[in-house]
Amino acid sequence: MAMTYKQRRRWSLIILLVGLPIYIIVATTLVSLLPRPNVLIEMVIYLVLGLLWAVPFKSVFKGVGKGDPDAPMDDV
């Protein structure tokens, strides 16, 4: 079942305000447990982890910044 625009907006807010900080804490903790790599390798690891979190939520964030497509059009 597809989510409505309102549901996608709510879930995106929850993901950004709750899920992302938890992901950041977990990712930095796991990387800190590794032996200290080269600075460039560590930067690549953080870059990949920084982009990786958004992949599963692409459908939730798609179109959220635009206006509600189901809203009635106002007569201008």
N, C-alpha and C positions, 0 to 999 in steps of 0.2 A: 504494500500500500504506500503510495506516494505521500510525502508530508506536505502540508499546506504551507503557505508563505509564513503565516504566523508561527507555526510550529518550528520551521527552520530558523526563524529569528530567535525564538526562545532557546533552542538547542545551541545555536551558535554563541549566544551570550553565556550559557552555562559552560560550554566547552572552553571559551576564552577566559572566563573568570575563575573557574574551578579546575578544569582539566589541564589547561596549559601550565599553570604554576606547579601542579603536581608532577607533570611530565618533566618540567625543567629541573625540579628537585631530584627526581629519580635519575634522570640522564646525567646530571652533574655528579651525583653520588657514584653512579656506576663507572663513569670515566675517571673519577678520582681514585677508584680502587685499582685501576690498571697501573702498571709501572709507567712512570713518567716518559711519554714519547717525545720525539722532536716537536718543537713548537709548530712547525708547519703541518705535521701529521695531526697534532691535537686540534689545530684550527680546522682542518678538513673534517675531522670527526665531529666537531661541534656544528660545522656547516651542514653536514649530512643529517645529523640529528635534528637540527633546526628546521630543515625542510621535510623530514620524514614524518613528523607529527601531523602535518596537514593533509597528507595523501588519503587516509581513510575518511576524512571529513569533507572532502571536496564537494560532494553532493549537498551537504548541509550548508556550506558557505556560498554556494553558487547562487547569484542573484539576490543575496540578502541586502546588499548596499543599494539596490535599486528600489523603486516604488513598488507597492503591492500590485501585482498584475491582476488580481481578482477584485480590486476596488473599483467601484463605479466611476466612470468618467464624469467630471463636472462640466456643465455647459459654460463655455467661455464666450 
